[in-house]
Amino acid sequence: MSKYKNNVLAFRLKPAPPTITEKVQDVLVCSLCESNSFYMVLNDEKQIACSECGYLTTLNWKSKKPSP
């Protein structure tokens, strides 16, 4: 048996923070209140909602996965 012991500890790698990309998309108007301001709703369907009246549009948003 060796006189010296191995005392090296492996460090856990921190996961990379997600990359947030913002893209301006031309949107006409909400069909209910004619607003042109929208929210990206974080749910399973990733819907887009009007920020004035809350109307859920038929559009969905997509997120980019960071490249390795």
PDB file of N, CA, C and O in Angstrom, chain B, residues numbered from 101:
ATOM      1  N   MET B 101       0.843  -1.175   0.000  1.00  0.00           N
ATOM      2  CA  MET B 101       0.000   0.000   0.000  1.00  0.00           C
ATOM      3  C   MET B 101       0.885   1.234   0.000  1.00  0.00           C
ATOM      4  O   MET B 101       1.947   1.270   0.622  1.00  0.00           O
ATOM      5  N   SER B 102       0.412   2.243  -0.719  1.00  0.00           N
ATOM      6  CA  SER B 102       1.205   3.464  -0.861  1.00  0.00           C
ATOM      7  C   SER B 102       1.240   4.248   0.450  1.00  0.00           C
ATOM      8  O   SER B 102       0.294   4.231   1.237  1.00  0.00           O
ATOM      9  N   LYS B 103       2.333   4.915   0.649  1.00  0.00           N
ATOM     10  CA  LYS B 103       2.505   5.742   1.837  1.00  0.00           C
ATOM     11  C   LYS B 103       1.626   6.998   1.767  1.00  0.00           C
ATOM     12  O   LYS B 103       1.173   7.507   2.792  1.00  0.00           O
ATOM     13  N   TYR B 104       1.392   7.490   0.537  1.00  0.00           N
ATOM     14  CA  TYR B 104       0.597   8.709   0.337  1.00  0.00           C
ATOM     15  C   TYR B 104      -0.773   8.346  -0.228  1.00  0.00           C
ATOM     16  O   TYR B 104      -0.891   7.463  -1.077  1.00  0.00           O
ATOM     17  N   LYS B 105      -1.790   9.027   0.246  1.00  0.00           N
ATOM     18  CA  LYS B 105      -3.151   8.763  -0.236  1.00  0.00           C
ATOM     19  C   LYS B 105      -3.561   9.852  -1.222  1.00  0.00           C
ATOM     20  O   LYS B 105      -3.061  10.976  -1.176  1.00  0.00           O
ATOM     21  N   ASN B 106      -4.468   9.498  -2.100  1.00  0.00           N
ATOM     22  CA  ASN B 106      -4.975  10.444  -3.089  1.00  0.00           C
ATOM     23  C   ASN B 106      -6.020  11.330  -2.417  1.00  0.00           C
ATOM     24  O   ASN B 106      -7.048  10.833  -1.957  1.00  0.00           O
ATOM     25  N   ASN B 107      -5.770  12.614  -2.357  1.00  0.00           N
ATOM     26  CA  ASN B 107      -6.713  13.530  -1.720  1.00  0.00           C
ATOM     27  C   ASN B 107      -7.286  14.543  -2.706  1.00  0.00           C
ATOM     28  O   ASN B 107      -7.666  15.643  -2.308  1.00  0.00           O
ATOM     29  N   VAL B 108      -7.350  14.190  -3.972  1.00  0.00           N
ATOM     30  CA  VAL B 108      -7.868  15.083  -5.005  1.00  0.00           C
ATOM     31  C   VAL B 108      -9.368  14.860  -5.128  1.00  0.00           C
ATOM     32  O   VAL B 108      -9.832  13.731  -5.282  1.00  0.00           O
ATOM     33  N   LEU B 109     -10.120  15.962  -5.057  1.00  0.00           N
ATOM     34  CA  LEU B 109     -11.575  15.896  -5.198  1.00  0.00           C
ATOM     35  C   LEU B 109     -11.977  16.481  -6.544  1.00  0.00           C
ATOM     36  O   LEU B 109     -11.448  17.509  -6.967  1.00  0.00           O
ATOM     37  N   ALA B 110     -12.895  15.837  -7.196  1.00  0.00           N
ATOM     38  CA  ALA B 110     -13.399  16.353  -8.469  1.00  0.00           C
ATOM     39  C   ALA B 110     -14.438  17.429  -8.188  1.00  0.00           C
ATOM     40  O   ALA B 110     -15.317  17.244  -7.346  1.00  0.00           O
ATOM     41  N   PHE B 111     -14.341  18.546  -8.887  1.00  0.00           N
ATOM     42  CA  PHE B 111     -15.317  19.619  -8.747  1.00  0.00           C
ATOM     43  C   PHE B 111     -16.477  19.366  -9.694  1.00  0.00           C
ATOM     44  O   PHE B 111     -16.287  18.910 -10.821  1.00  0.00           O
ATOM     45  N   ARG B 112     -17.660  19.662  -9.230  1.00  0.00           N
ATOM     46  CA  ARG B 112     -18.833  19.544 -10.095  1.00  0.00           C
ATOM     47  C   ARG B 112     -18.863  20.744 -11.033  1.00  0.00           C
ATOM     48  O   ARG B 112     -18.611  21.877 -10.623  1.00  0.00           O
ATOM     49  N   LEU B 113     -19.172  20.477 -12.290  1.00  0.00           N
ATOM     50  CA  LEU B 113     -19.272  21.553 -13.264  1.00  0.00           C
ATOM     51  C   LEU B 113     -20.611  22.259 -13.102  1.00  0.00           C
ATOM     52  O   LEU B 113     -21.648  21.618 -12.930  1.00  0.00           O
ATOM     53  N   LYS B 114     -20.576  23.569 -13.157  1.00  0.00           N
ATOM     54  CA  LYS B 114     -21.818  24.338 -13.087  1.00  0.00           C
ATOM     55  C   LYS B 114     -22.478  24.306 -14.460  1.00  0.00           C
ATOM     56  O   LYS B 114     -21.799  24.438 -15.479  1.00  0.00           O
ATOM     57  N   PRO B 115     -23.789  24.133 -14.493  1.00  0.00           N
ATOM     58  CA  PRO B 115     -24.460  24.168 -15.795  1.00  0.00           C
ATOM     59  C   PRO B 115     -24.387  25.575 -16.379  1.00  0.00           C
ATOM     60  O   PRO B 115     -24.455  26.571 -15.658  1.00  0.00           O
ATOM     61  N   ALA B 116     -24.249  25.633 -17.676  1.00  0.00           N
ATOM     62  CA  ALA B 116     -24.165  26.927 -18.356  1.00  0.00           C
ATOM     63  C   ALA B 116     -25.503  27.651 -18.236  1.00  0.00           C
ATOM     64  O   ALA B 116     -26.556  27.024 -18.359  1.00  0.00           O
ATOM     65  N   PRO B 117     -25.475  28.950 -18.001  1.00  0.00           N
ATOM     66  CA  PRO B 117     -26.738  29.689 -17.929  1.00  0.00           C
ATOM     67  C   PRO B 117     -27.408  29.702 -19.300  1.00  0.00           C
ATOM     68  O   PRO B 117     -26.721  29.711 -20.321  1.00  0.00           O
ATOM     69  N   PRO B 118     -28.735  29.703 -19.336  1.00  0.00           N
ATOM     70  CA  PRO B 118     -29.419  29.711 -20.634  1.00  0.00           C
ATOM     71  C   PRO B 118     -29.162  31.019 -21.379  1.00  0.00           C
ATOM     72  O   PRO B 118     -29.059  32.087 -20.776  1.00  0.00           O
ATOM     73  N   THR B 119     -29.062  30.910 -22.674  1.00  0.00           N
ATOM     74  CA  THR B 119     -28.882  32.089 -23.514  1.00  0.00           C
ATOM     75  C   THR B 119     -30.253  32.627 -23.878  1.00  0.00           C
ATOM     76  O   THR B 119     -31.098  31.897 -24.397  1.00  0.00           O
ATOM     77  N   ILE B 120     -30.469  33.890 -23.606  1.00  0.00           N
ATOM     78  CA  ILE B 120     -31.756  34.510 -23.903  1.00  0.00           C
ATOM     79  C   ILE B 120     -31.595  35.363 -25.154  1.00  0.00           C
ATOM     80  O   ILE B 120     -30.782  36.286 -25.197  1.00  0.00           O
ATOM     81  N   THR B 121     -32.373  35.041 -26.153  1.00  0.00           N
ATOM     82  CA  THR B 121     -32.336  35.780 -27.406  1.00  0.00           C
ATOM     83  C   THR B 121     -33.659  36.501 -27.575  1.00  0.00           C
ATOM     84  O   THR B 121     -34.729  35.917 -27.405  1.00  0.00           O
ATOM     85  N   GLU B 122     -33.571  37.757 -27.906  1.00  0.00           N
ATOM     86  CA  GLU B 122     -34.774  38.551 -28.086  1.00  0.00           C
ATOM     87  C   GLU B 122     -34.904  38.881 -29.562  1.00  0.00           C
ATOM     88  O   GLU B 122     -33.939  39.296 -30.205  1.00  0.00           O
ATOM     89  N   LYS B 123     -36.091  38.695 -30.088  1.00  0.00           N
ATOM     90  CA  LYS B 123     -36.328  38.984 -31.493  1.00  0.00           C
ATOM     91  C   LYS B 123     -37.592  39.825 -31.599  1.00  0.00           C
ATOM     92  O   LYS B 123     -38.632  39.478 -31.040  1.00  0.00           O
ATOM     93  N   VAL B 124     -37.491  40.918 -32.312  1.00  0.00           N
ATOM     94  CA  VAL B 124     -38.656  41.778 -32.511  1.00  0.00           C
ATOM     95  C   VAL B 124     -39.455  41.208 -33.671  1.00  0.00           C
ATOM     96  O   VAL B 124     -38.931  40.993 -34.764  1.00  0.00           O
ATOM     97  N   GLN B 125     -40.725  40.970 -33.411  1.00  0.00           N
ATOM     98  CA  GLN B 125     -41.605  40.398 -34.418  1.00  0.00           C
ATOM     99  C   GLN B 125     -42.713  41.397 -34.708  1.00  0.00           C
ATOM    100  O   GLN B 125     -43.339  41.925 -33.789  1.00  0.00           O
ATOM    101  N   ASP B 126     -42.951  41.651 -35.980  1.00  0.00           N
ATOM    102  CA  ASP B 126     -44.041  42.553 -36.342  1.00  0.00           C
ATOM    103  C   ASP B 126     -45.373  41.871 -36.072  1.00  0.00           C
ATOM    104  O   ASP B 126     -45.649  40.793 -36.599  1.00  0.00           O
ATOM    105  N   VAL B 127     -46.184  42.499 -35.257  1.00  0.00           N
ATOM    106  CA  VAL B 127     -47.506  41.986 -34.930  1.00  0.00           C
ATOM    107  C   VAL B 127     -48.494  43.080 -35.286  1.00  0.00           C
ATOM    108  O   VAL B 127     -48.284  44.248 -34.961  1.00  0.00           O
ATOM    109  N   LEU B 128     -49.548  42.707 -35.941  1.00  0.00           N
ATOM    110  CA  LEU B 128     -50.529  43.721 -36.320  1.00  0.00           C
ATOM    111  C   LEU B 128     -51.232  44.255 -35.082  1.00  0.00           C
ATOM    112  O   LEU B 128     -50.763  45.220 -34.479  1.00  0.00           O
ATOM    113  N   VAL B 129     -52.318  43.663 -34.700  1.00  0.00           N
ATOM    114  CA  VAL B 129     -53.066  44.103 -33.521  1.00  0.00           C
ATOM    115  C   VAL B 129     -53.828  42.924 -32.930  1.00  0.00           C
ATOM    116  O   VAL B 129     -54.063  41.920 -33.603  1.00  0.00           O
ATOM    117  N   CYS B 130     -54.207  43.057 -31.672  1.00  0.00           N
ATOM    118  CA  CYS B 130     -55.069  42.071 -31.027  1.00  0.00           C
ATOM    119  C   CYS B 130     -56.442  42.154 -31.687  1.00  0.00           C
ATOM    120  O   CYS B 130     -56.940  43.247 -31.958  1.00  0.00           O
ATOM    121  N   SER B 131     -57.046  41.014 -31.942  1.00  0.00           N
ATOM    122  CA  SER B 131     -58.349  41.021 -32.610  1.00  0.00           C
ATOM    123  C   SER B 131     -59.478  41.482 -31.697  1.00  0.00           C
ATOM    124  O   SER B 131     -60.570  41.779 -32.181  1.00  0.00           O
ATOM    125  N   LEU B 132     -59.241  41.549 -30.372  1.00  0.00           N
ATOM    126  CA  LEU B 132     -60.288  42.010 -29.456  1.00  0.00           C
ATOM    127  C   LEU B 132     -60.166  43.491 -29.111  1.00  0.00           C
ATOM    128  O   LEU B 132     -61.130  44.245 -29.236  1.00  0.00           O
ATOM    129  N   CYS B 133     -58.965  43.907 -28.672  1.00  0.00           N
ATOM    130  CA  CYS B 133     -58.837  45.282 -28.166  1.00  0.00           C
ATOM    131  C   CYS B 133     -57.948  46.167 -29.040  1.00  0.00           C
ATOM    132  O   CYS B 133     -57.763  47.344 -28.729  1.00  0.00           O
ATOM    133  N   GLU B 134     -57.400  45.628 -30.114  1.00  0.00           N
ATOM    134  CA  GLU B 134     -56.553  46.349 -31.059  1.00  0.00           C
ATOM    135  C   GLU B 134     -55.239  46.844 -30.456  1.00  0.00           C
ATOM    136  O   GLU B 134     -54.655  47.808 -30.950  1.00  0.00           O
ATOM    137  N   SER B 135     -54.775  46.193 -29.397  1.00  0.00           N
ATOM    138  CA  SER B 135     -53.476  46.519 -28.811  1.00  0.00           C
ATOM    139  C   SER B 135     -52.378  45.842 -29.629  1.00  0.00           C
ATOM    140  O   SER B 135     -52.624  44.836 -30.294  1.00  0.00           O
ATOM    141  N   ASN B 136     -51.168  46.396 -29.578  1.00  0.00           N
ATOM    142  CA  ASN B 136     -50.047  45.759 -30.271  1.00  0.00           C
ATOM    143  C   ASN B 136     -48.946  45.352 -29.293  1.00  0.00           C
ATOM    144  O   ASN B 136     -47.778  45.264 -29.672  1.00  0.00           O
ATOM    145  N   SER B 137     -49.315  45.104 -28.035  1.00  0.00           N
ATOM    146  CA  SER B 137     -48.377  44.686 -27.000  1.00  0.00           C
ATOM    147  C   SER B 137     -48.782  43.296 -26.512  1.00  0.00           C
ATOM    148  O   SER B 137     -49.941  43.063 -26.169  1.00  0.00           O
ATOM    149  N   PHE B 138     -47.807  42.370 -26.484  1.00  0.00           N
ATOM    150  CA  PHE B 138     -48.112  40.978 -26.177  1.00  0.00           C
ATOM    151  C   PHE B 138     -47.152  40.403 -25.148  1.00  0.00           C
ATOM    152  O   PHE B 138     -46.036  40.898 -24.986  1.00  0.00           O
ATOM    153  N   TYR B 139     -47.591  39.352 -24.450  1.00  0.00           N
ATOM    154  CA  TYR B 139     -46.777  38.593 -23.504  1.00  0.00           C
ATOM    155  C   TYR B 139     -46.511  37.209 -24.079  1.00  0.00           C
ATOM    156  O   TYR B 139     -47.342  36.651 -24.796  1.00  0.00           O
ATOM    157  N   MET B 140     -45.340  36.660 -23.754  1.00  0.00           N
ATOM    158  CA  MET B 140     -45.045  35.265 -24.069  1.00  0.00           C
ATOM    159  C   MET B 140     -45.391  34.456 -22.830  1.00  0.00           C
ATOM    160  O   MET B 140     -44.729  34.591 -21.800  1.00  0.00           O
ATOM    161  N   VAL B 141     -46.416  33.618 -22.914  1.00  0.00           N
ATOM    162  CA  VAL B 141     -46.909  32.858 -21.768  1.00  0.00           C
ATOM    163  C   VAL B 141     -46.081  31.582 -21.630  1.00  0.00           C
ATOM    164  O   VAL B 141     -45.946  30.815 -22.584  1.00  0.00           O
ATOM    165  N   LEU B 142     -45.526  31.362 -20.432  1.00  0.00           N
ATOM    166  CA  LEU B 142     -44.705  30.175 -20.195  1.00  0.00           C
ATOM    167  C   LEU B 142     -45.602  29.053 -19.682  1.00  0.00           C
ATOM    168  O   LEU B 142     -45.771  28.882 -18.475  1.00  0.00           O
ATOM    169  N   ASN B 143     -46.171  28.299 -20.606  1.00  0.00           N
ATOM    170  CA  ASN B 143     -46.951  27.110 -20.276  1.00  0.00           C
ATOM    171  C   ASN B 143     -46.566  26.016 -21.268  1.00  0.00           C
ATOM    172  O   ASN B 143     -45.642  26.202 -22.060  1.00  0.00           O
ATOM    173  N   ASP B 144     -47.250  24.896 -21.238  1.00  0.00           N
ATOM    174  CA  ASP B 144     -46.880  23.781 -22.118  1.00  0.00           C
ATOM    175  C   ASP B 144     -47.015  24.135 -23.596  1.00  0.00           C
ATOM    176  O   ASP B 144     -46.240  23.657 -24.424  1.00  0.00           O
ATOM    177  N   GLU B 145     -47.990  24.964 -23.925  1.00  0.00           N
ATOM    178  CA  GLU B 145     -48.223  25.325 -25.323  1.00  0.00           C
ATOM    179  C   GLU B 145     -47.382  26.515 -25.773  1.00  0.00           C
ATOM    180  O   GLU B 145     -47.290  26.780 -26.971  1.00  0.00           O
ATOM    181  N   LYS B 146     -46.760  27.246 -24.828  1.00  0.00           N
ATOM    182  CA  LYS B 146     -45.958  28.450 -25.116  1.00  0.00           C
ATOM    183  C   LYS B 146     -46.751  29.431 -25.985  1.00  0.00           C
ATOM    184  O   LYS B 146     -46.342  29.775 -27.094  1.00  0.00           O
ATOM    185  N   GLN B 147     -47.879  29.863 -25.457  1.00  0.00           N
ATOM    186  CA  GLN B 147     -48.775  30.736 -26.193  1.00  0.00           C
ATOM    187  C   GLN B 147     -48.349  32.197 -26.091  1.00  0.00           C
ATOM    188  O   GLN B 147     -47.497  32.557 -25.279  1.00  0.00           O
ATOM    189  N   ILE B 148     -48.953  33.020 -26.922  1.00  0.00           N
ATOM    190  CA  ILE B 148     -48.740  34.462 -26.902  1.00  0.00           C
ATOM    191  C   ILE B 148     -50.074  35.103 -26.552  1.00  0.00           C
ATOM    192  O   ILE B 148     -51.102  34.797 -27.158  1.00  0.00           O
ATOM    193  N   ALA B 149     -50.047  36.012 -25.551  1.00  0.00           N
ATOM    194  CA  ALA B 149     -51.284  36.639 -25.081  1.00  0.00           C
ATOM    195  C   ALA B 149     -51.171  38.152 -25.189  1.00  0.00           C
ATOM    196  O   ALA B 149     -50.082  38.716 -25.083  1.00  0.00           O
ATOM    197  N   CYS B 150     -52.298  38.793 -25.400  1.00  0.00           N
ATOM    198  CA  CYS B 150     -52.357  40.254 -25.431  1.00  0.00           C
ATOM    199  C   CYS B 150     -52.092  40.786 -24.025  1.00  0.00           C
ATOM    200  O   CYS B 150     -52.642  40.272 -23.051  1.00  0.00           O
ATOM    201  N   SER B 151     -51.256  41.809 -23.920  1.00  0.00           N
ATOM    202  CA  SER B 151     -50.943  42.351 -22.593  1.00  0.00           C
ATOM    203  C   SER B 151     -52.026  43.297 -22.086  1.00  0.00           C
ATOM    204  O   SER B 151     -52.046  43.627 -20.900  1.00  0.00           O
ATOM    205  N   GLU B 152     -52.911  43.731 -22.949  1.00  0.00           N
ATOM    206  CA  GLU B 152     -53.991  44.637 -22.531  1.00  0.00           C
ATOM    207  C   GLU B 152     -55.216  43.866 -22.037  1.00  0.00           C
ATOM    208  O   GLU B 152     -55.689  44.101 -20.925  1.00  0.00           O
ATOM    209  N   CYS B 153     -55.730  42.947 -22.859  1.00  0.00           N
ATOM    210  CA  CYS B 153     -56.974  42.255 -22.503  1.00  0.00           C
ATOM    211  C   CYS B 153     -56.764  40.795 -22.108  1.00  0.00           C
ATOM    212  O   CYS B 153     -57.686  40.170 -21.583  1.00  0.00           O
ATOM    213  N   GLY B 154     -55.564  40.230 -22.348  1.00  0.00           N
ATOM    214  CA  GLY B 154     -55.288  38.850 -21.969  1.00  0.00           C
ATOM    215  C   GLY B 154     -55.731  37.812 -22.983  1.00  0.00           C
ATOM    216  O   GLY B 154     -55.656  36.614 -22.708  1.00  0.00           O
ATOM    217  N   TYR B 155     -56.187  38.239 -24.136  1.00  0.00           N
ATOM    218  CA  TYR B 155     -56.644  37.310 -25.170  1.00  0.00           C
ATOM    219  C   TYR B 155     -55.482  36.429 -25.631  1.00  0.00           C
ATOM    220  O   TYR B 155     -54.416  36.937 -25.978  1.00  0.00           O
ATOM    221  N   LEU B 156     -55.688  35.099 -25.634  1.00  0.00           N
ATOM    222  CA  LEU B 156     -54.665  34.166 -26.103  1.00  0.00           C
ATOM    223  C   LEU B 156     -54.776  34.015 -27.612  1.00  0.00           C
ATOM    224  O   LEU B 156     -55.820  33.617 -28.130  1.00  0.00           O
ATOM    225  N   THR B 157     -53.705  34.332 -28.308  1.00  0.00           N
ATOM    226  CA  THR B 157     -53.708  34.205 -29.760  1.00  0.00           C
ATOM    227  C   THR B 157     -53.484  32.750 -30.143  1.00  0.00           C
ATOM    228  O   THR B 157     -53.242  31.902 -29.285  1.00  0.00           O
ATOM    229  N   THR B 158     -53.566  32.472 -31.424  1.00  0.00           N
ATOM    230  CA  THR B 158     -53.306  31.119 -31.917  1.00  0.00           C
ATOM    231  C   THR B 158     -51.823  30.910 -32.209  1.00  0.00           C
ATOM    232  O   THR B 158     -51.422  29.828 -32.637  1.00  0.00           O
ATOM    233  N   LEU B 159     -51.006  31.941 -31.979  1.00  0.00           N
ATOM    234  CA  LEU B 159     -49.567  31.856 -32.235  1.00  0.00           C
ATOM    235  C   LEU B 159     -48.840  31.257 -31.044  1.00  0.00           C
ATOM    236  O   LEU B 159     -49.295  31.382 -29.907  1.00  0.00           O
ATOM    237  N   ASN B 160     -47.716  30.610 -31.298  1.00  0.00           N
ATOM    238  CA  ASN B 160     -46.867  30.040 -30.254  1.00  0.00           C
ATOM    239  C   ASN B 160     -45.463  30.597 -30.411  1.00  0.00           C
ATOM    240  O   ASN B 160     -45.063  30.997 -31.504  1.00  0.00           O
ATOM    241  N   TRP B 161     -44.718  30.620 -29.314  1.00  0.00           N
ATOM    242  CA  TRP B 161     -43.327  31.058 -29.370  1.00  0.00           C
ATOM    243  C   TRP B 161     -42.422  29.867 -29.155  1.00  0.00           C
ATOM    244  O   TRP B 161     -42.832  28.874 -28.553  1.00  0.00           O
ATOM    245  N   LYS B 162     -41.200  29.953 -29.640  1.00  0.00           N
ATOM    246  CA  LYS B 162     -40.237  28.860 -29.531  1.00  0.00           C
ATOM    247  C   LYS B 162     -38.981  29.381 -28.855  1.00  0.00           C
ATOM    248  O   LYS B 162     -38.625  30.549 -29.008  1.00  0.00           O
ATOM    249  N   SER B 163     -38.314  28.519 -28.113  1.00  0.00           N
ATOM    250  CA  SER B 163     -37.056  28.899 -27.478  1.00  0.00           C
ATOM    251  C   SER B 163     -35.915  28.153 -28.151  1.00  0.00           C
ATOM    252  O   SER B 163     -36.048  26.993 -28.542  1.00  0.00           O
ATOM    253  N   LYS B 164     -34.792  28.849 -28.276  1.00  0.00           N
ATOM    254  CA  LYS B 164     -33.611  28.221 -28.855  1.00  0.00           C
ATOM    255  C   LYS B 164     -32.847  27.502 -27.767  1.00  0.00           C
ATOM    256  O   LYS B 164     -32.713  28.012 -26.654  1.00  0.00           O
ATOM    257  N   LYS B 165     -32.350  26.332 -28.076  1.00  0.00           N
ATOM    258  CA  LYS B 165     -31.502  25.610 -27.132  1.00  0.00           C
ATOM    259  C   LYS B 165     -30.069  26.074 -27.361  1.00  0.00           C
ATOM    260  O   LYS B 165     -29.634  26.205 -28.505  1.00  0.00           O
ATOM    261  N   PRO B 166     -29.328  26.325 -26.272  1.00  0.00           N
ATOM    262  CA  PRO B 166     -27.950  26.787 -26.458  1.00  0.00           C
ATOM    263  C   PRO B 166     -27.091  25.710 -27.110  1.00  0.00           C
ATOM    264  O   PRO B 166     -27.238  24.522 -26.822  1.00  0.00           O
ATOM    265  N   SER B 167     -26.195  26.139 -27.991  1.00  0.00           N
ATOM    266  CA  SER B 167     -25.300  25.187 -28.643  1.00  0.00           C
ATOM    267  C   SER B 167     -24.206  24.758 -27.675  1.00  0.00           C
ATOM    268  O   SER B 167     -23.780  25.546 -26.830  1.00  0.00           O
ATOM    269  N   PRO B 168     -23.750  23.514 -27.794  1.00  0.00           N
ATOM    270  CA  PRO B 168     -22.753  23.002 -26.830  1.00  0.00           C
ATOM    271  C   PRO B 168     -21.409  23.646 -26.947  1.00  0.00           C
ATOM    272  O   PRO B 168     -20.493  23.304 -26.198  1.00  0.00           O
TER     273      PRO B 168
END
